[in-house]
Amino acid sequence: MKTRIITILSCLVVFLVANNSVARAQYDGKHEWRAVWIATVNNIDWPSRPGLTSQEQQNELIQYFDLFKKMNFNAVVLQVRPTADAFYISEIEPWSIYLTGDQSKAPDPLYDPLAFAIKEAHKRGMELHAWLNPYRVSQDTLNIRQFSNNHLYKRNPEVFQRHGKKLYFDPAYPETREFVTKVIKDLVTRYDLDGIHFDDYFYPNNDFDDSRSFATHSRGYKTEDKMAWRRENVDLVVKMLRDTIKAVKPYVKFGISPYAVWRNLREDPRGSDTKSYGYTNYDHLHADILLWMEKGWIDYVLPQLYFNIGYDNADFNILVKWWRDNSAGVPVYGGLGTYRLEKDSKIPAWRSSEEIRKQADIIRRLPVYQGVCYFNAKNMKENRLGINSVLNTLYKNPSLVPPLKGFDTTVPDAPVKADMYKKGEVLYFTWDNPAKDDSKGKKLSVYYHVIYKFKKGETPDFTKGDSIVTLTGEESFVMPSVGYSSYTYYVTALDRLFNESVPVKFK
């Protein structure tokens, strides 16, 4: 009996040590961020077209969420502000044209798409990160006349600038920084978000016409230093956003998904051995992502590694290791481009979804990386080149979101009254939680639950991902009862940061 108690205690110690470690060496079989970008701009993913009824919009989103839950994903990155418009009820910006087709028109009947998405994601044990584009305002300047009366452009047109056929905020104006920060603060304050997410669209390119703003807001920079001035304009807003998010809700994650090439080695000794000479973060988008990581302004970086293994100008292997080596301790996720899969692709590697499997395997073996995000959601819905079979092989069991550096690691209280019973061909699990939601915007004590199963007689090892039956945001679970008597079952509680309680055995 004494030996058995020691064994169980040792198992729990291993479980807790593994659970609370914030520095994952590599994929451990249990912790991995598995996410999908859901793009709304131009109705790439959702909704399928503007003007659907509210029920049709909700049904389409639920279909995505159910699919991702079935495939054992644990996060979605939903684009909620594609062009200075809103996929949520806002007093600051108008409704998105990609939602209703008219900035002055709300969904019919009225509902809040973002609140709905958050609720449905959490119910399925998935994080929801709100994806925003900071400066893009319109994909076509011909649409300006269709802006709603409450659009900022109607009140303050001088802070905007055309670039080709598109319209952007000019990042140089203090009013721009203040407005974008106001939008983010409103989102973080009112919604139960897990993260704020920006992609790679900062300045559209280095030919941006900002002569007017430079003349009035140069802050002492000379004309020959204009590129540095632009980078500082972006630095300022990134820092402001970071400070604002953490002041409102410290547990909300702030991540950025940059273009894969920061700079080329030929241009900078710190750059990657690539040949992306016409488009880089630093020189064209004016995004000094290395600085942001070194300063600790972002909680994770998600480079868009949309190049195949062996590609001459930008080899996936080179880029994935470059971000590992230059992350300055910031956790890294890998952005993988399932959209590149085409049966007639000019690049042979993209004619098979095996390319994605290889890339995901490479990332799993690299320290610093904590998971992946796929672009884009529709690829799984249409099962492009059989990609779902590849992902089902990669993700056979649910996984927990790995803890991020700098966040609270306090474990929540364990569930109580864990009972299970068989009724017909169904096995029912029920439990209670002693800790409740304080509903005040503070870190919630319990958010999700994990159910494990082990063969009877074996010592439970809670560090194994293949022992997880489900990750759920519900407070009960049902499953077929076939073979259940050969197993023992346990439940744990997770807070919103996926810190995990000690396990409790079902009776």
Sequence and secondary structure as in RCSB ss.txt:
>XXXX:A:sequence
MKTRIITILSCLVVFLVANNSVARAQYDGKHEWRAVWIATVNNIDWPSRPGLTSQEQQNELIQYFDLFKKMNFNA
VVLQVRPTADAFYISEIEPWSIYLTGDQSKAPDPLYDPLAFAIKEAHKRGMELHAWLNPYRVSQDTLNIRQFSNN
HLYKRNPEVFQRHGKKLYFDPAYPETREFVTKVIKDLVTRYDLDGIHFDDYFYPNNDFDDSRSFATHSRGYKTED
KMAWRRENVDLVVKMLRDTIKAVKPYVKFGISPYAVWRNLREDPRGSDTKSYGYTNYDHLHADILLWMEKGWIDY
VLPQLYFNIGYDNADFNILVKWWRDNSAGVPVYGGLGTYRLEKDSKIPAWRSSEEIRKQADIIRRLPVYQGVCYF
NAKNMKENRLGINSVLNTLYKNPSLVPPLKGFDTTVPDAPVKADMYKKGEVLYFTWDNPAKDDSKGKKLSVYYHV
IYKFKKGETPDFTKGDSIVTLTGEESFVMPSVGYSSYTYYVTALDRLFNESVPVKFK
>XXXX:A:secstr
 HHHHHHHHHHHHHHHHHHH S   S  SSB EEEEEE  GGGSSSSSSTT  HHHHHHHHHHHHHHHHHTT  E
EEEEEESSS BSS  SSS B HHHHSSTT   SS   HHHHHHHHHHHTT EEEEEE SSEEES GGGGGG  TT
 HHHH GGGEEEETTEEEE TTSHHHHHHHHHHHHHHHHHS  SEEEE S SSS TT   HHHHHH  TT  GGG
HHHHHHHHHHHHHHHHHHHHHHH TTSEEEE  BS S BTTT TTSBS   TT  IIIII   HHHHHHHT  SE
E  B  S TT SSS HHHHHHHHHHTSTT  EEEEE GGG  TT SSGGGGSTHHHHHHHHHHHTSTTEEEEEES
 THHHHTTGGGHHHHHHHH SS  B    TTS        EEEEEEEETTEEEEEEE SS    SSS  S  EEE
EEEEETTS   TT GGGEEEEESSSEEEEE TTGGGEEEEEEEE TT  B   EE  
